[in-house]
Every structure is written in structure tokens, then in C-alpha cells.
Amino acid sequence: MTENYLGSILLKNRLITQAQLDQALQKQRQQAETRGWQLLGEILIEAQMVSCDELETVLGRQAQLNEIEYFDLCTHPSTRSVSKRVLDLLGSLLGLSMMFVLLPFIAIAIYLDSPGSIFIAQPRVGLRGKQFKLWRFRTTTLNAEQYRLKVASEVGSKLFDQKNDPNVTRVGRILRRFYLDEMPQFFNVLKGEMSLVGTRPPTLDEVKLYSRNDWKRLSVKPGMTGLWQVNRHKYGMDFESVLAIDNAYIDRWQYHSDIKILSNTAVHIFMGPVKQRIQGLKFASEYNKVGVLNIPIDNMSVMELLEQLKSGVVLTPNVDHLMKLQKDPDFFRTYALADYKVCDSQVLMYASRFLGTPFKEKISGSDFFPLFCDYHKHNEDITVFLLGGAAGVADKARSKINSKIGRAIVIGSHSPSFGFEKDEQECLEIIEIINQSRASVLAVGVGAPKQEKWIYKYKHKLPHVKIFLAVGATIDFEAGVIQRSPKWISTLGLEWLFRIYCDPQRLWKRYLLEDLPFFWLLLQQKLGIYTSPRFEASSKTDKPANAKVASNRAMTKGRVPTEV
């Protein structure tokens, strides 16, 4: 009885009798000589001794005890293919030879970066449910597995986003970038536990999610690579998508398809950055967001933003914002909750091209705000309140904007005192002024991160405002008290230099010292070794206003999207 763990569990839970178990085991032995091996679970279901739900419960319990059994009605052609096995043997011997040459260098690098074991063994489920240990070079810190389990339990998913795992070491990111961490798996292929090409190696937790129709995934050997590996959306796939791809491989398998997948994998490994850049330039419209450092930025044109913007908060990230977001958790949380984040920098335009996912258009706050007013000049539902600028500047901007638009689109304005954000009483007075105006749009231009933080602290007290715009120096520009750089300078990405020239005492340190590390961090992202600061994306009391906000929060919770 100890040889059949499934039967033991069924008996212990009184789901079957000893006589029923003996009958099923006898039928299993008889059928092994005729129709082929059939696992006990299916025999019991066919004989209506247990239900599917009861069997799934028992299999879940059995999985926890590391004694998994599944059934498979017939042998898959790939498991009988001599050519496939010969390819696996030759490939594994070649791969192991390369690994032993690189092993001393990789081992030293791993240990110096994060002292500890060089290899890790992960439990996996292979052909016909047989368990084996999948070997890898260690690419994470020693406590990474506990973190993975914690995140998986929080998000309720068995698939962990390994690409954005913050516990990956610097050496680990380089190993993962070129898939060197998977070289020890050639040993699994040599032993016959895996194949060069196959399905994604499932974990024990993933197997518990299987329904009866998904068990055919265990009819083939898992692979070092496969259709899922060469799919450019693999990091955003859910469990069902992975199963669908694996099932497509199983249903359509042919020997030449393995050769094609291996060729695509080689291109994916060695030509990945070039291919990604070409695809990004050709299919830029496919990217809804572009990840730059730890912020996903909306990839949209100014016209798309004008047409879509009915409500919500609009932020305009630039290089200075992104550098502040590396150090300021509160600022990071405001960005995580924003409805729209659009590119406000020609330098970020260049950066997105360097990453291979170019933005469609630069949408700076100082360009967007006048376009927004002009777009809604005949829309009486849109009224604006200006908050920002030195004394009298907001009133001056209000007058000039209304004159230009041809109607009183700006119905209120206020220039707060210096340091007003620290005076709760003054803030409440400002809120009362805005509410009395009943404006539907609030444009705040008091500088970052002050304006973004103020919006999120008090937006719930402004029931009439539907659209919040963080516009920086736009109010000063509209009032004419600060000169904007010539268009050709902005197009070249040198507006920062013009601003230093106009206000060197205040801005030289920002642009020449604080923002300069951006280019080093950008290079790290390109190489796949950038590590995002471990911020929580939101507090427990924050509630997203809509599904778009919830999506943004998910993308930024403690991790950095580097491939969107």
C-alpha cells in the first residue's frame, strides 16, 4: 500500500474502499499490457468510484507530499522520436562543454557578488508527472525564494514575474540576459529529464492548477526552450496563456518545429537588443506604455490624450522627475496612482529609442496646456482654475489665456505663498477658493514634487474638479514672466541648457549634478541590470479611481517594468 500514495490518501479520506482500490489496481495492471499505462486517478473516475472534484482535491494533497500522479492515455510522438533524443544528447554534450569552460568565471562572479551556493536545484514536474530537480546557476539573493512565495500569495498567481524580481543580483541579471543561468539544465537534458525543446517546466504549485484537460502537458518532456520562450510577450502571460502555448506545441509537434524553435532561440539570445529595437521602431503603436527606470509612461500622441482625457490626474515625467523617483517614496506613490503619465522631455524621447520602444510624441505640460484650452474652447463644461506662480502671476496668465481663447475658460486663479504646502490652514483656504469657483479642471504649477504631492493630498476635497494637471512652469510661461527656449533648442533636447542659462543659480545643480546619473541608470536598464528601489506603490488607504489606476499600481508595485 505504501507504493501507491494516491490510493493511501483516498482510503484515509474514506473516498473509496479497499475492495474498490484493489479492483482499480488490477484493472491498471491488465490494461498496461493492452491499451497502455493508465494512471489510477482516471481509472477511478471512469468507474465512477470518485468524482473529478474529489480526485483534484486528493491530487492537491498528494502534490504537497511530493508524490504526484497524473494520467496520460497515449505516448506522445516526441517521446518516441529517436531523432529528437539524438538532438538532445548532442546539444546537451555541446552545452555542458561550453559550461565547463565558463564555470570558473561564472562561479567566482556569483560568489563575489552574493556569497553562497553557486547552483540551485528547483523542484519541477516532468514527463508523466515524474518529479525532478531542475538545475540553474544562482542569480538571486539567498532569501529570494521566500520573497517569491510572499509575492505569489499576495497577487494570487502561481506565475512569478522573474524578469522584474528585485532580488536578482547584478551578476544574476547579466546571466539571465544571455540565459547563461540555464546552462546547468543541459545536465537535465543529458539525463533525459528534459529536452532541448518542449513545454515550460511546471512547478508543483502550477500543477495544482491543472484541470483534466490540461494534463496532456505532462505527456511530453519539459524543455530548456519552447514556444513560450521565444514569445516577446512571455513576461506578461498568465497561467492560461502559457498552457495554451504549450498545448499548441504538443498538438502540432514535428521534428522540424524543434529545429525552428532552437534557431529562433539563438536569435533571441544573441540578437535580442537589435531585434527589439527594430520591432520597437516598426511597431511603436503596439506599445501602450514604455518603461523607463521604475516608471511606466503612457505611449500616446497629444491628440490621443486630448480625446481620451475626460477625468483623472495627468503627470508629465522628465529626467528630473525620474531621478527624484529613485529616492522619494511619497513622490513614487503619487506617480503610481496617476491616470496618465506622458513624456515631457526630448531626452526621454532619445532614451526610449535607445531602449528599443520609442515614444510616439513628446507631450510637455507647457505645450499640452494651451492645446488643451484651445481644444475645449467651445466646451462650456470645461473651466480651469490656475494655482501657482509668484504673486499676481496666475492672474496675469488667466487674463492672457482667456483673451487668446476668446472666452472665460479660466474662471479662477491663485498664487500661493512660498512654502504654502506646509501650512494646513492656507491649503484649506486655497481649497475653499477652488471649490467656490466650481472649476472642472485644476492646473497646479508649483514645481515637482510639490505639485504632484499636493494634488494627491487634497484631490478628495475638490468634488467639482474632474481633471488635475501638474503643469510645472506653464503658468509662468503663459503669463510671460519666464521665457521659453526656442523651439529648435527644445527639439534638440537642449532645453535644460537654456534653462540653466536663464536661471543658473537655481538650476545648475539640478541638471549638472542631480540628474546626470540618469544616463548610467538608463544603461543599466538596457543591459538588464537596473534595480528598482523597493518602494510600496500605495498605502493601505489609497483607492484607485478606476481600472487604469489599478493597472498602473500593479505595474509599479515594488518592481520596475523594463519590457512593455
N, C-alpha and C positions, 0 to 999 in steps of 0.2 A: 504493500500500500504506500510505503514511503517513496516508491519510484514514480508514483503518479500524484503530483501535488494537487492538480485540479480536482481529481476525484476525492482527495482527502478534504479539501475545503468544502466541496459540495456535500459530503457526508457530515462534516462538522456543523454546517449550517442547516442540516436536515432538508436539503432541497431534493435529494434522491435517497434511495435505499441502497443497501449493499447489493441486493439482487439486481437492481437496475444498473448499478455500476459494473458488476461482473458481466451482465449481458452486453453492455456497450463496449467493454474492453474485448470481449470475444468477437463481436462484430468488427471491431477495428483490426484485429489480427487476421480475420478471414478476408477482409477487403484489401489488406495490404498485398495479397498475392494475386488479386484480380484487377480491381479498378484503380489500385494505387493507395498510397497512405492518406488516411483521413483522420484529422485530429478529433479528439474526444468531444470537444465542445460542439462541433457540427453534428456528430452522431446523436448526441443527446437532444439537440434541437429538432432534428429530423424525426426522432422517435417521440417528440413532444413530452420528454421527461422533464425538461426545463424550458423556460421562456428565454427570449433574446435578452430582455432586461435583466433577468436573474443571472444569465451567463456573463453579461457585461459587468455586473457588479462583482461577480466572483473573479473574473479576469483582472479587474482593477485591484482586488485584494491580492491576487496572485502576483501581479506586477510589483506590488510593494514588497513582496517576499522574494523578489528576484528569481521567480520561477514562472516565466511567461510561456503560454502555449497558444498557438493560433492554428487555424486550419487553411489548407491550400488544396484545392481539388485536383490540380494537374501541375505537372512540371513545366515551367516556362522555357521556351526555346533557348533563351540566353544562357540558362544554366546547363544546357546540353551541348552548347557550341564549343567545339574544340578550338576553333579559330579565336574565339573570344578569350579562352583561357590561355592560349599561347601568347596572345597580345598582352594579357595581364602579366604573365610571367616575364616576358621580355621587358615590358615597361617598368615593372617593379625592380628588376635587377639593374636596369639603367638608372632609375631614380635613386635606389639605395647607394649605388656607386657615387653619384653626384653628392648625396647627402653626407657620406663618409668623408669626402674631400672638404666639404664646408663645415662639418661638425665642430672641429676645434674652434673656429672663428665664431660660429653662432653660439656655442656653449659659453665661451668667455664673455661675449657681449651680453647674453641673457643674465649671467650671474653678476656681472659688474653693475648692470642697470637695476636688477632686483634680485638680491641674494636668495637662493632657494633652489628647488629642483629645476632641472633643465627640461625634462619631459613631463607631460601629464597624460594620464590614461582616463578616458571618459567612457562610461557605460553606454553602449549602443545596442540596437536590436537589428539583427541581420536576416539572412535567408531563413524562411520558415520559423521566424521568431526566436532564433538562437541568439543568445547574448554574447557579446564580445567586447573587448576593450579597444577603443579607438585611440591611437597614439598621436600626439602633437608635440611640437616644441611649445614650452610655456610662454605665453605672450601677455599675461596679466599679472597683477599683484597676487600675493598668496591668498588674500581673502576675497578674491573675485567671485568664487562660486556662491558664497553666502550672499553677496550683493545681487548676483543674477537671480537667485531664488526669491529674494526680497522684492525685487522689481517685478518679476513674473507674477508673484502673488498679488501685488498692488494693481497691476494692469489687467490681471485675469487672462493672461495669454501664456501659452507654452512656448511660443517662439520669441526668443530674446534678440533684440537688435544689437548684434555683435559689432557692427560697424561703428556704432556710436557709444560703445561701452567705455565709460570714463575710467575704468580700472585697467585699461590696456596701457602697458609701459611704452616708453619711447622706442626701444628696440622692437617690442611687440608690434607696434604699428608698421614699422618697416618690414618685418617678417610677413605680416598679413597683407601688406600692399602687394608683395610679389608672391604670395601664397607659399613662402618658404616654411611657414609654421606647419604646413600639412605634409611635408616630406616624410616624416616617420610613418605616415599611413601606407607608404609603399610596402612596409613590413606586413600590414594587414592584408594587402593585396597578394603578397607572396604566399601567405598562409592560406589564402582562399576565403578569408572572412569578408573581403570587399573586392570590388572590381575597379578598374580604372574609370569606367563609365557605368553609371547606374542611377538609382534613386537617391534622394538625400538621406543620409544615415539618421534614422529616427532615434530620439531619446526614449527612455522608459516613460517619461511623462507624456510625450506626444502619442505614444502607442495607446495610452489610456483613452485618448480622444477618438480612437477609431470606431467607426460603425462597421457593420458586417460587410458593406460594400467597399470599404477601404482596406480590407485585409489582404487584398491582392498585391498591395505594395510590398508585402513580405514574401512574394513569390519570386523575387529577383534579389541579387546581391546589391547592397548599397554601394555607391560609387564615390571615388575621390572627386569626380566632377560629374556633371549631368546637365540636363536642360535647365534646371533651376540655377546652376552656377553661372551660365553664360547669359542669363536674363538680366538686362540692365535695371529692372525694377525689383530685383531679388530682395533688397533690404526693406522694401515696403510691403512685402507679401504677408498675407495672413495664412493661417494653417490650411484653410480650404484651398487657397491658390497653389500652395506647394503640393498638396495631394493631387490637384488637377493636372499639374505639370508632370508629376511622377506617373500618374495613371496614363497620360498621353504617351510617355516614353515606353511604358510596359505594353500598351496596346499596339504601338506602331514599331516595335523594335525590329531592327535589322542590323546586320554586322556593319554595313557601310555607314549607318547612322552613328555608331560609336566613333568611327574614324572622323566623321564630320564634327562631332562634338569635341573630340580631342583637338582638332585643328582650331576650332573656334575658341577653345580654352587657351591655347597657346597665344592666339592673337589677343585675347582678353588680358592675359598676364603681361605680355611684353609690349603691346601697343595700346593698352588701356587709356593712358592720358591723351595720346594723339587721337584715338578713335572717339573718346568722349568730347574732345574739343571740336572735331569735325561734326559730330552729331549735334553738339550744342549750337554751332553756327548755323547748321542746316535746319534744325527743328526747335529753334528757340521758343516758338509759340507753344510747344508742348509743356514747357516748364511753368507751373503755376507759382512756384517760389524758387528763389535762389538762396542757398545757404552761404552766408559769408560770416566766418568765425562762428559765434554761437547764436546767430540771429537768422531766421528765415525771412527773406524780404520778398514782398509780392512782386512778381514779374508782370507788369501790365503797362499799357500805354496811358498817356494822360487822358485820352478820350474814353478809354475803358473805365478809368477811375471816375471821371465825371458822370458817366452813365450809370455806374453801379452805386455811387455814393448817395445813399438815402438816409443813413444814420450810422453812428459809430464814431470811433476815435481814429484819426489819421496822424501817424508819426512819419517823419522824414529822416531816416538814418543817413548819417555821413560817417566819415572816418573818425571824427572826434567822438561821435556817439558810440561807435563800436569799441573804441578804446575805453571809454567810461564804463561800458557794459561788461568789460572784463573784470572790473573791480567793485562795482556798485550794485549790491544785491537788490536794493529797492528800485533802482533805475531799471534793472533787468526784469523785475516783476511787472513794471508798467509796460515794458515792451512786450512781454509775454501775453498780456491781456489786450493789446491793441487790435482793432479790427483791420486796419490797413497799415502796412509799413512799406513805403515806396522809396526808391533810390534817389537820394538828394546829393549826389556827388559824381562828378566826371571821373574821379579817381576810382570810385566803386564800379563805374562802368568798365574801366580798364581791368579792374580786379576780377569782375565776373567773366570777362573774356579770357583772362589768364586761367581761371578755374574751369573753363570749357562750357559754362552755362550763362551766356550773355544776357543782360537785361535788354528789354525792348527799347526803353527810353528813360532818360533822366527826368525825374519829376521833383524839382526842388520846391520847397514851400513858397519861396518868393516868386517863383514862376507860376505855381499852381493857384495860389490865392487870387490873383487878378483874373485868371482864366475862369476860376470858379464863380466869381462875381459876375463876369460877363456872360457865362453860360446860363446863369439864373436871373439875368436882368429883367426878364418878363415873368418870373415866377414869384408871385406875391407871397407864397408860403415860405420863401427863403428870406430871412432877415438876419443881420450879422451884428454881433457885439465884439468890439475890439478891446482887448486887455493887454496893455504893455506899453513900452516906450517911456521916455522921460516925461516930466510934467508938460502937458499941452501937446505932446507928440501924437497921441491917439486921436485927439480931437481934430488935429490938422489932417491926419490920414483919413479920418472919417469924411471930412469935407471934400477932400480931393477924390476919394473913391466915388462918392455919391455924384459928384459933378461929372466924372468920367462915365459912369454907368447910365446916368440920366434918370435915376430915381433914388429914393432914400433907402437903399438896400442895407446900409449900415445905420442902425437905429440907436446905437448906444456905444459909448467909448469911455475908457477909464485908464489913467496912468497911475499905477500903484507906487507906493513909496519904496525906496531901496530896503530890501530885507523884509518885505511885507509878508512873505510866506511863513515867517517865524512868529508873526503876530496873529493869533487866532481871532481876535476881535476885528482887526482890519479885514481879514479874509471873510468873515461873516458879513461884514458891511458890504464888501465887494459882491458877494453872492446875492445880497438883497437888491443891489443896484441892477445886477444882471437879470434877476427874476422879475423886477418891475418893468424892464424893457420888453420882456416876453420874446426875446430873440430866439430864433431856432438854430442859429449857428454861433459858436463861440470860438474866436480866433485868439489864442494866447501866444504872445511873443515876448517872453521874459528870459529866454535863454535856456539851454539844456544843462542839466536835467531838471532844473527848477520847474519849467512849464509842464513837462510831462507828469512829474510827481504831483503838482498842484491839481492838474486835471483829474487824476485818478483819486485824489483825496477828497475832492469836493463835487465830483460829477453827479453823485447821487442826490445832491441838494439842489440840482438845477433841472427841474422837471420839464421845462419848456425847451431846453436845448436838445436837439436831436443829433447834431454833428459837432464834434470837437476837433479843432485844427491846432496843432502845435506848429507855429509858423516862424519861430526864431526872430530874425531881424527884419521880417517882412513889413511890420508896422512902421519901422524907421524908414525903410525903402519907400513905402507908399507915401509917407509924409514928406519925403525929400530931404530928410536931415542927414542921411547917410547915402553916399554914392555907391551904386553897384558897379562891379567890374564890367568892362566892355565885353560884349558877347563873345568875341573871338578868344579872349583870355579864359572865359568860363568853358568854352568848347574844348580848349586845350587841357583843361584840368588844372589851371594855374590860378583859380580864383582865390585860393588860400594865400598865395604870394601877394596878390593885390590887396587883400585884407590886412596882411602884415604891414604892407607899405602905408596903408591908411591909418592903422592903429597899432604901431609896433610895440608900444609899452604893454598893452594888454594881451596881444595875441602871439607874440614871438614864441613864448614858452609853450603855448598850446600846440602850435603847428610844428615847431622845430624840435621839441623835446618829448612832450606827452604823446603825440600822435605818430612819431617816427617808428616805434616798434610794430606798428600795424603791418608793415611790409614783411617783417620777419615772421609774424604770426600767419600772414597770408601764405608765405612759402611753406610753412609747416602744414597748413591745410592742404596745399597742393600735393605735398609728399605723404599726406595721410597720417601725420604725427602730431597734429594740433590737438591739444587737450583743453576742453571747455572748463571754465570754473564751475565748481559743484554748487550751483545755486538752486534753491527750490523755486519753481516757476510762479507760484502763487501761494498766498496764505490760505488758511482754512476758511476764512470768512469771505474770500473773493468768490464771486459767482459770475461766470461768463455770461455776457448778454445774449449771445446767440451761438449757433453751431460753429461759425467761423472762428469765434474767440476760443471755443473749446478745442478746435483743431490746432490753433496757434499755441495754446497752452500745452497740448500733448507733444508738439514738435520741440518744445524748448524745455521740458521738464528734466532738468539735470543732465542734459546731453546736447550735443551740437550736431545739427543736420549738415553733413558735408556733401551729400549727394541727393538732389531733389528731382 
